[in-house]
Amino acid sequence: MLRNYISLHGLMLLYSFGAVCSKFASRYRFFSAGFCFYYGLAVAVLVVYAIVWQQLLKKIPLVTGYANKAVTVVWGLLWGRLFFGEAITVKSMLGAMFIMFGIYIVVKSDGQ
């Protein structure tokens, strides 16, 4: 089960990276080489995500999978800081902690 949980969070990390690719694509003129590269990368991330997500759902409870999708907000904070220099405020950290606590409650209440 731990392997599936680690795979799930790795997949959520990949999924959140699609948003980074989209934001990078927005910096380029429509249909320019840079735009097409980053937009294509975002689409590729979503294709891989969709395939792996379906395979993971066969191995984990549905409630666990969907509850853990909220962790993409946390990854978004980290990606924003790392790639775009966005500030991580106390409010956003508190929100991330609530999300993680909520995931814990949902997964634990499902008997995992």
C-alpha positions as CSV (number, residue, x, y, z in Angstrom):
1,M,0.0,0.0,0.0
2,L,2.9,2.4,0.7
3,R,4.2,1.9,-2.8
4,N,0.8,2.9,-4.2
5,Y,0.6,5.9,-1.9
6,I,4.1,7.1,-3.0
7,S,3.1,6.5,-6.7
8,L,0.0,8.6,-6.1
9,H,1.9,11.5,-4.7
10,G,4.5,11.2,-7.5
11,L,1.6,11.4,-10.0
12,M,0.2,14.4,-8.2
13,L,3.6,16.1,-8.5
14,L,3.7,15.4,-12.2
15,Y,0.1,16.6,-12.6
16,S,0.9,19.9,-10.9
17,F,3.9,20.3,-13.1
18,G,1.4,20.6,-16.1
19,A,0.3,23.9,-14.7
20,V,3.9,25.1,-14.6
21,C,4.3,24.2,-18.3
22,S,1.1,26.1,-19.1
23,K,2.3,29.2,-17.2
24,F,5.6,29.0,-19.1
25,A,3.7,28.7,-22.4
26,S,1.8,31.9,-21.6
27,R,5.0,33.8,-21.7
28,Y,5.4,33.2,-25.4
29,R,3.5,34.5,-28.4
30,F,0.7,32.2,-29.6
31,F,2.0,29.4,-31.8
32,S,5.6,30.4,-31.4
33,A,8.2,27.7,-30.9
34,G,8.4,28.3,-27.2
35,F,4.6,28.3,-26.8
36,C,4.3,25.1,-28.8
37,F,7.0,23.4,-26.7
38,Y,5.6,24.2,-23.3
39,Y,2.0,23.7,-24.3
40,G,2.9,20.4,-25.9
41,L,4.8,19.4,-22.7
42,A,1.7,20.3,-20.7
43,V,-0.5,18.1,-22.9
44,A,2.1,15.3,-22.6
45,V,2.0,15.6,-18.8
46,L,-1.8,15.3,-18.9
47,V,-1.8,12.3,-21.1
48,V,0.7,10.5,-18.9
49,Y,-1.3,11.5,-15.8
50,A,-4.6,10.2,-17.3
51,I,-3.1,6.8,-18.1
52,V,-1.3,6.4,-14.8
53,W,-4.3,7.7,-12.8
54,Q,-6.6,5.1,-14.3
55,Q,-4.1,2.3,-13.4
56,L,-3.6,3.6,-9.9
57,L,-7.4,3.8,-9.2
58,K,-7.4,0.0,-9.7
59,K,-5.1,-0.4,-6.8
60,I,-6.3,2.2,-4.3
61,P,-9.7,3.1,-2.8
62,L,-11.4,5.9,-4.8
63,V,-11.8,8.1,-1.8
64,T,-8.1,7.9,-1.1
65,G,-7.2,8.8,-4.7
66,Y,-9.5,11.8,-4.9
67,A,-8.7,13.1,-1.4
68,N,-5.1,13.2,-2.3
69,K,-5.6,15.2,-5.4
70,A,-5.8,18.2,-3.1
71,V,-2.1,18.0,-2.5
72,T,-1.6,19.6,-5.9
73,V,-2.3,22.9,-4.2
74,V,0.8,22.3,-2.0
75,W,2.9,21.4,-5.0
76,G,1.6,24.6,-6.7
77,L,2.9,26.7,-3.9
78,L,6.3,25.1,-4.2
79,W,6.4,25.3,-8.0
80,G,5.4,28.9,-7.8
81,R,8.2,29.7,-5.4
82,L,10.8,27.7,-7.3
83,F,10.1,28.7,-10.9
84,F,8.3,32.1,-10.6
85,G,9.6,33.6,-7.4
86,E,6.1,33.8,-5.9
87,A,5.9,34.4,-2.2
88,I,4.7,31.7,0.2
89,T,2.8,33.6,2.8
90,V,1.7,32.5,6.3
91,K,-1.9,32.2,5.1
92,S,-0.9,30.0,2.2
93,M,1.2,27.8,4.5
94,L,-1.8,27.6,6.9
95,G,-4.0,26.6,4.0
96,A,-1.6,23.9,2.9
97,M,-1.5,22.5,6.4
98,F,-5.3,22.4,6.4
99,I,-5.3,20.6,3.1
100,M,-2.8,18.0,4.4
101,F,-4.8,17.5,7.6
102,G,-8.0,17.1,5.6
103,I,-6.4,14.5,3.4
104,Y,-5.2,12.7,6.6
105,I,-8.7,12.7,8.1
106,V,-10.4,11.5,4.9
107,V,-7.9,8.7,4.4
108,K,-7.9,7.6,8.0
109,S,-11.7,7.6,8.2
110,D,-11.8,5.3,5.3
111,G,-9.7,2.8,7.2
112,Q,-6.5,3.2,5.4
